Amino acid sequence: RSCPTGVFLLDIKQHELKMKPTFFSKDSCYLPPLRYPALCTLRSNAKSDEYQYIIHGGKTPNNDLSDKIYLMSLVSKNSKKMVFRCIEKDLGGDVPEARYGHTINVVHSRGKSMSVIFGGRSYTPLAQRTTEKWNSVVDCLPSVFLVDFEFGCCTSYILPELQDGLSFHVSIARDDTIYILGGHSLQNNTRCPNLYKLKVDLPLGSPAVTCTILPGGISVSSAIVTQIGDTEFVLVGGYHSDNQKRLVCNTIVLEDSKIEIVERASPEWTPDIKHCRIWFGCDMGKGSVLLGIPGVNKQLISDANYFYILRCKGAEEDKEEELTTQICSQTSSEDPGDSTPFEDSEEFCFSAEANSFDIDDTDTYNEDDEDDESETGYWITCSA
């Protein structure tokens, strides 16, 4: 079936993965399907329960790169459908160029909030393109962009500590500080153990941005971070190199303007996960991570993806990591191919807690749904 927006709600119940299409309000703008956009949530303050989604950049279906930024918020929900409002924000000043594989975070300082954009890749400038390498990409300049949605303006900062462009790195924000970890540099084809600390001060006058290079980083790209406590996070997945997945997990603790990264016990990875070449996934919230592998690794259905759920435990929970043996299959619309870079493989984007939109845990038949199939869910068969 077609989805009216290209945005789905996902829920996993009793060995079934349900994809339910969402709807946009009549005053919404068009939101194209995007791959590898930067995504985060924007709250009115650090403790607020109400928030909007910020979506920036990404690849469009035509393989173009987007430089647009969207704000999406929940308008209404009931047992049959959920309605979002999506608006495109016009920005002035130092607007970031079109890109993908970057990050966006929100910082809070002195009662104010701003978004911070960093990293990513863009196409080679038109003047430097050739027919053979028309779609070649390069690292974006390592500038830091502050985005003020209240006044609709952007300001870029060039910091001497940031010398190389990065993409598919990890970024974690807490209050007025963002930690940037790992990442891949196309220029050097390296995954250096980067660890940067960006601190943003928002006084009445001009903002101030400082960067500190910290020791103890990790060489990884395309990793996933999930939060398991107020100051505790778990880093999962990613790649050590072009031909080596990273099967080690780490605990990241942010306290008193400091970061501590330690190795933690890894789950019992299944043979399918250990031997696959590509894996992907995203944070589902509350310590849960959805991991996927291409079906070709299982030699069953070559055009399907198989999914696992990793549930990470906090320090206060005396339990081991749990990798659910549930296997979900979904037909894939693309064939990654042997030449596809790891960071350009398929991905999922989750931007809320796993149960943020729960309405009713019981799915009941309603004959009215027969008249409009767009309001029913998508069901994907799973097997244990």
C-alpha positions in Angstrom: 0.0 0.0 0.0 1.0 3.6 -0.4 1.6 5.8 2.6 0.2 9.4 2.4 3.2 10.9 4.0 6.1 8.5 3.9 6.3 8.7 7.7 5.4 5.6 9.7 4.8 4.7 13.3 6.5 1.5 14.2 5.5 -0.9 17.0 6.5 -4.4 17.9 4.1 -6.6 19.7 4.1 -10.4 20.1 6.6 -11.1 17.4 5.1 -8.8 14.9 6.4 -5.5 13.6 3.6 -3.1 12.8 4.1 -0.1 10.5 1.2 2.3 10.6 1.1 5.3 8.2 0.7 8.8 9.6 -1.1 11.8 8.2 -0.2 15.5 7.8 -2.5 18.4 8.5 -3.9 20.4 5.5 -1.6 23.3 6.3 1.5 21.2 6.2 4.2 21.5 3.5 5.4 18.6 1.4 8.0 16.4 3.2 9.9 14.3 0.6 11.2 10.9 1.6 14.8 11.5 2.8 17.7 9.2 3.4 20.4 10.0 6.1 18.9 13.3 7.2 20.0 14.8 10.5 17.2 14.4 13.1 16.6 15.4 16.6 13.8 16.8 18.9 13.3 20.4 19.9 11.8 21.1 23.3 10.7 24.5 24.7 13.0 23.8 27.6 15.2 21.0 28.7 12.5 19.5 31.0 9.5 19.9 28.7 7.4 16.9 27.6 6.2 18.7 24.5 8.6 18.7 21.5 8.9 19.0 17.8 11.1 17.0 15.4 13.8 18.8 13.5 14.7 17.3 10.1 17.6 18.7 8.0 19.2 17.6 4.8 19.3 14.1 3.4 19.0 12.5 0.0 15.8 12.8 -2.0 14.4 10.0 -4.2 16.0 11.7 -7.2 19.4 11.3 -5.4 19.6 15.1 -4.9 20.7 16.5 -1.6 18.4 18.6 0.4 19.4 21.9 2.1 15.9 22.3 3.7 15.0 22.2 7.3 11.6 21.1 8.6 9.8 21.2 11.9 7.3 18.4 12.5 4.9 18.3 15.5 2.0 16.1 16.6 -1.4 17.8 16.1 -3.9 15.1 17.1 -4.2 11.4 17.6 -6.9 8.8 18.1 -7.4 5.1 17.8 -7.4 5.2 14.0 -4.8 7.7 12.9 -2.3 10.3 14.0 -1.9 13.7 12.4 1.3 15.7 12.2 2.0 19.2 11.1 5.1 19.8 9.0 6.5 23.2 8.1 9.5 24.3 6.2 11.6 26.9 8.0 13.2 29.7 6.0 16.6 30.6 7.4 18.9 33.5 6.7 22.6 34.1 7.3 25.2 31.3 7.0 22.8 28.6 5.8 24.4 25.1 5.7 24.8 23.7 2.2 22.9 20.5 1.2 24.3 17.5 2.9 23.7 14.1 4.4 25.4 11.9 7.1 25.6 14.8 9.5 24.1 15.5 12.9 21.9 18.1 14.5 21.5 18.6 18.3 19.8 21.1 20.6 21.7 22.9 23.3 20.2 24.9 26.3 22.1 27.8 27.9 20.9 30.7 30.1 17.3 29.9 29.4 17.7 29.8 25.6 17.9 27.0 23.1 19.6 26.7 19.7 20.3 23.9 17.3 23.8 22.9 16.3 24.6 21.3 12.9 27.9 19.7 12.2 29.6 17.4 9.6 28.2 15.5 6.7 28.9 15.0 3.0 27.9 16.9 -0.1 28.3 16.5 -3.8 31.5 17.7 -5.5 31.0 21.4 -6.6 29.6 21.7 -10.1 32.8 23.3 -11.5 34.8 20.2 -10.4 32.4 17.5 -11.6 33.1 15.2 -14.5 30.7 12.9 -16.4 32.3 9.8 -14.9 32.1 11.1 -11.4 29.0 13.2 -11.5 27.7 12.0 -8.2 31.0 11.9 -6.3 30.8 13.2 -2.7 33.2 15.1 -0.5 33.5 15.9 3.2 31.7 19.2 4.1 33.9 21.8 5.7 34.2 21.2 9.5 32.2 24.3 10.3 29.8 24.5 13.2 26.4 26.0 12.5 24.1 27.6 15.2 20.5 27.7 14.1 18.1 30.1 15.9 14.5 29.1 15.0 13.0 32.0 16.9 14.6 34.5 14.6 15.2 32.2 11.6 18.9 32.8 11.3 22.1 30.7 11.1 25.7 31.5 12.1 28.7 29.5 11.1 31.8 29.1 13.3 35.3 27.9 12.1 37.1 26.4 15.1 40.9 25.6 14.9 40.4 22.3 16.7 38.2 21.0 13.9 40.5 20.4 10.9 38.9 17.5 9.0 35.4 17.0 7.8 33.5 14.1 9.4 30.3 12.2 8.6 28.4 9.3 10.2 29.8 10.3 13.6 28.0 10.1 17.0 26.9 13.3 18.8 25.4 13.4 22.3 24.0 16.7 23.7 23.6 17.6 27.4 22.6 21.1 28.5 25.0 23.5 26.7 27.5 20.8 25.6 27.8 18.4 22.6 30.2 15.5 22.5 31.2 14.4 19.0 32.6 10.9 18.8 34.2 8.9 16.0 33.1 9.4 12.4 34.5 8.8 8.9 36.7 11.1 6.9 36.4 10.7 3.1 39.5 12.8 2.4 41.7 10.5 4.5 39.5 7.4 4.4 40.0 7.0 8.1 37.9 6.5 11.2 40.0 8.3 13.7 39.3 8.0 17.5 37.9 11.5 17.6 36.4 13.0 20.7 35.4 16.6 20.6 33.6 18.7 23.2 31.6 21.6 21.8 30.4 24.1 24.4 27.8 26.8 23.5 27.2 29.9 25.6 24.1 31.9 24.8 24.3 35.3 26.5 22.2 38.3 25.7 24.7 39.2 23.0 26.4 37.0 20.4 26.7 33.3 21.1 30.1 31.8 21.9 31.3 28.4 20.7 34.4 26.6 22.0 35.9 23.3 21.1 38.1 21.0 23.2 39.9 17.9 22.0 39.6 15.1 24.5 41.5 11.9 24.9 39.8 8.5 25.0 37.8 8.5 21.8 36.7 5.5 19.8 37.4 4.6 16.1 33.9 4.0 14.8 31.4 5.2 12.2 27.7 4.7 11.8 27.3 3.7 15.5 24.0 3.9 17.4 23.5 5.5 20.8 20.6 4.8 23.1 20.0 6.4 26.5 19.5 4.1 29.5 19.6 6.7 32.3 19.7 10.4 33.1 23.4 10.6 32.4 24.1 7.1 31.0 24.2 6.0 27.3 25.1 2.9 25.4 27.0 2.9 22.1 26.3 -0.1 19.8 27.2 -1.2 16.3 29.0 0.7 13.6 32.2 -0.1 11.8 35.9 -0.3 12.7 36.9 -0.2 9.0 35.6 -0.8 5.5 35.6 -4.6 6.1 35.1 -4.9 9.8 31.9 -4.4 11.9 32.3 -3.2 15.5 30.8 -5.8 17.8 32.0 -4.2 21.0 29.6 -2.1 23.1 30.5 0.9 25.3 28.9 2.7 28.2 29.1 6.5 28.0 28.5 8.6 31.1 28.1 12.4 31.1 28.4 14.0 34.5 29.8 17.4 35.7 30.8 18.5 32.2 32.9 15.3 31.8 32.5 12.3 29.6 33.6 8.7 30.5 33.6 5.9 28.0 34.2 2.3 29.1 33.7 -1.0 27.4 30.8 -3.1 28.6 29.8 -6.7 28.1 28.5 -7.3 24.6 25.4 -9.4 23.9 25.5 -12.9 22.5 25.5 -11.9 18.9 23.8 -14.5 16.6 25.9 -16.1 13.9 23.9 -14.2 11.3 24.9 -10.9 12.8 28.5 -11.9 13.3 29.0 -13.0 9.7 27.0 -10.4 7.9 28.9 -7.7 6.0 26.4 -4.8 6.5 24.2 -4.0 9.4 22.0 -1.0 10.2 19.4 0.2 12.6 18.5 3.0 15.1 17.7 3.9 18.6 14.1 3.1 19.7 14.4 4.9 23.0 14.5 3.6 26.6 17.6 1.5 26.0 16.2 -0.4 23.0 18.0 -0.6 19.6 16.6 -2.0 16.4 19.2 -3.8 14.3 18.8 -5.1 10.8 20.8 -7.2 8.4 20.2 -7.9 4.7 18.4 -11.1 3.9 21.2 -12.3 1.6 23.2 -13.2 4.7 20.6 -15.7 5.7 20.3 -17.2 2.2 16.5 -17.4 2.6 14.8 -14.5 1.0 17.5 -12.3 -0.7 15.3 -9.2 -1.0 14.3 -9.1 2.6 15.8 -7.5 5.8 15.8 -9.3 9.1 15.5 -7.4 12.4 16.6 -7.9 16.0 15.9 -5.9 19.1 18.8 -5.2 21.5 17.6 -4.2 25.0 20.4 -2.5 27.0 20.3 -2.5 30.8 21.4 0.3 33.1 24.1 0.0 35.8 21.5 -0.4 38.5 19.9 -3.4 36.7 21.8 -6.6 37.4 21.1 -8.1 34.1 23.0 -9.0 30.9 22.3 -7.4 27.6 19.3 -9.0 25.9 19.3 -9.7 22.1 15.8 -10.7 21.2 15.8 -13.8 19.0 12.8 -12.4 17.2 13.5 -12.1 13.4 11.4 -9.8 11.3 11.5 -9.9 7.6 10.7 -7.0 5.3 11.0 -6.7 1.6 13.7 -4.3 0.6 13.2 -1.8 -2.2 16.9 -1.6 -3.0 19.9 -3.9 -3.5 22.9 -2.4 -1.7 25.4 -4.2 -3.9 28.9 -5.1 -3.2 30.2 -1.6 -3.9 27.8 0.3 -1.6 29.7 2.0 1.2 28.6 0.9 4.7 27.5 4.4 5.6 25.3 4.4 2.5 23.4 1.2 3.4 19.8 1.3 4.4 18.8 2.8 7.7 15.9 3.5 10.0 15.3 6.8 11.9 13.5 6.7 15.2 13.1 9.9 17.1 10.9 9.2 20.0 10.5 6.7 22.8 9.3 3.4 21.7 5.9 3.9 23.4 5.5 7.6 22.9 2.5 7.2 20.6 0.8 4.2 22.2 -2.9 4.6 22.0 -4.4 1.1 22.4 -2.5 -2.1 22.9 -5.4 -4.1 21.4 -5.9 -4.2 17.7 -9.6 -4.7 16.8 -11.3 -5.1 13.5 -13.4 -2.2 12.3 -15.4 -2.5 9.2 -15.0 1.2 8.5 -11.4 0.5 7.8 -12.3 -1.5 4.8 -13.3 1.7 3.0 -10.0 3.4 3.6 -7.1 1.0 3.7 -4.6 3.9 4.3 -5.9 4.0 7.9 -5.0 0.4 8.7 -1.6 -0.9 9.7 1.2 -2.6 7.8 1.9 -6.0 9.3 5.3 -7.7 8.8 5.5 -11.4 9.6 8.1 -12.4 12.2 9.4 -15.7 13.4 11.4 -16.7 16.4 
